[in-house]
Structure formats: C-alpha cells, structure tokens
Amino acid sequence: MTYRDVATRQVLIWACTAVAARMPVAMAPLALVFLVRERPGGYTLGAALAAAYVIGEIVGAPVLGMRMDPARGRRHLLLGLAGGAVGFTGLGVLAGAHPVVLGVFAFLAGAAPAAAAGGQRALLTSLVPERSVAQALSAESMLMSGVWAVSPVAVAGLALGVAPRLPLLLAAASMALSIAGHWRLPAGWDTGERGGESGRLRVLMRAWPVYVTGAASLTLLGLAELTLPALLEQRGIGVGWSGPMLGGLAVGAGLGAFVYGLRSWPGRLRGRSVVLMCGMSVFVSLAALIPGAAGIAIALVLAGTLQSGALITRNLSLREAVPPGALAAGYLSLIHSGRCRRRGSGRSR
C-alpha cells in the first residue's frame, strides 16, 4: 500500500479545494477576537462573536449534514460555502456595525458551511480506489494538521500587521475560491445507497461506539492542551513555550498520519484503535509527570503522532459501520468533535 493512487489530478484539485474551504473555519475564532478587540469591551465582544460562530456550527452541522444527498452533494456543498462566504464578507466589510449585526453574520459564517467538511471527506474517499482509502484519509489528516497549525499565525500577523478586518476578508475570498474548485470535481459521491433523514439517524446511532471512543481520545488531548500553560508555570518553565510545544504536537500529528498511510497494519480496526488510544494516554500522562521542557515536548509530539493514527482508524471503522449514503453525516460527527476540541484547547484561536 502506497500513496501512489492518491497522487492524482482529481485528488490534487480536491486538496486545494478543501484547504480553501477549511482555512476560514480554522481562522474564524481568533479573527473575530482581533476584529473587535479595540472597541469598548472588545475581548468580551470578540468572545461573544466567536460563541455565535461556534453555535452556528453546532446548529448547522446536524441539520445540514442529515439533509445532504450524496447524489447531489456538490449542490449542497456550494450553497453552504456560498453562505459562509457571505457571512465572512459581512464581518469584514461591516466591521464597525452593531454587535447584533456582527453576531448574525458570525452565526451565518459558522452555520452555512458546517456540513461541508463531512461531504468533502466522503467525496475524497470516492475519488480513490477502495484499497487506497486509508492513504487518502492519512493525506487529508496531514493536510488539515497543516491548516490548523498555520491559520492562527496567519491571522495574528495579518490582523496586527495590516488590518483587523483583513483575515475575515481573506477567509471570505478563500471560501469563494473553494466554490470554484468544486466545479472541477464530481457532482456527488452516490454509491446507490439512499434513505431518508430518519433512516440515516438510526444508522448513525448504531455506530455510537465510534463516536464514544472518538470523544474520549479528543477530550484527553484537549485537556492536556488546556492545562499545558499551567503545567509549564508549575514546573518553572516559561509559559511562552506552550505555543511551540503545541506546534510540535501538530507536527507529530502530521507525521503520524503519513506513517499510518505507508502500509497495511495488522489486527482489526477495533483493536488497533484501542492500542493507539492507550499509547496516546501513556504519552499524555508522561507529559504531566516529566519535569523538563524537552521531555514534555517529546511526549506531546508522540501523543499527537498516535492521535492522528487513532483518528484515521475511527474514520475507517465508520466506513465499516454505516452505509455509503450516510457517510457524509457520519464523517461530520467525527470532524465536529475534533473542532470542538480545538476550540476548547486554544489551538485554533
């Protein structure tokens, strides 16, 4: 098993389109804080706008995800991305508007494209042979690790160095660019499996072990990230090292995704997932116990490496647990839990 089947023109177009669609999602919370931080009560208002954005995601993800028709997936994706582009444009152009107006645009920016990531993942797996799905998911994990690592740096640099509204305008342009990219990709990923919303919901509920294990591992790593600054301070290490250490965690996640896709691994997916989660738990525990900065950094890198493998394993388990027609909604549930972990940890802010 190699990445050769993934290195195609269609997958390359998909990669550029996915980055353009998901970069605004990674940029949004921090960009909203910078947008209004110089206004009276700026940080409080920024937190409220970020909350409106996340609430939009929470509301939009299940509603739009369950309604997505695999046979006409592109139409659903384009409408959602267009709504998101409008929301980001409104935030950038009307930066000085009343907070309620900004809140409405923030909600729209979060809600409209909330189902896009799940649909894009389902589309990706339809572009490669079945034998290369693991490699495709590994490549996606590497790509998204880079997006989530780069976006906070880009937002801070543009907002502080040029203008506070520029990151949001750039997010709008990026999301609009992703619309153009989808016209170069297949119109859907239909595999002959259709069903109503109630049927999809029943199918997804039967896959509850996948979501429980996913939530457990993401919560563990999220708590480690949340407590890292306090841990460093207690150890007498500069709190400023928390940023580079979390960056190393993201690098480890990308490396782990690459290694996972290099070969076929032994054992059943369920057993593989347990092994990876236990290994990740060990390294997170070591990060809490090791007194030195170097040891903590190494433990976090290794925890991120195993976490990306666990995430890919859960995605593969989901493909076994649900029919093709419900995959987009199923992927969306896993992706959304990952976003919530990032929101809480501060890596995306």
Summary of the structure (lengths in Angstrom):
residues: 349
radius of gyration: 19.7
end to end distance: 36.6
largest distance: 59.2
contacts: 1256
relative contact order: 0.16
helix: 82%
strand: 0%
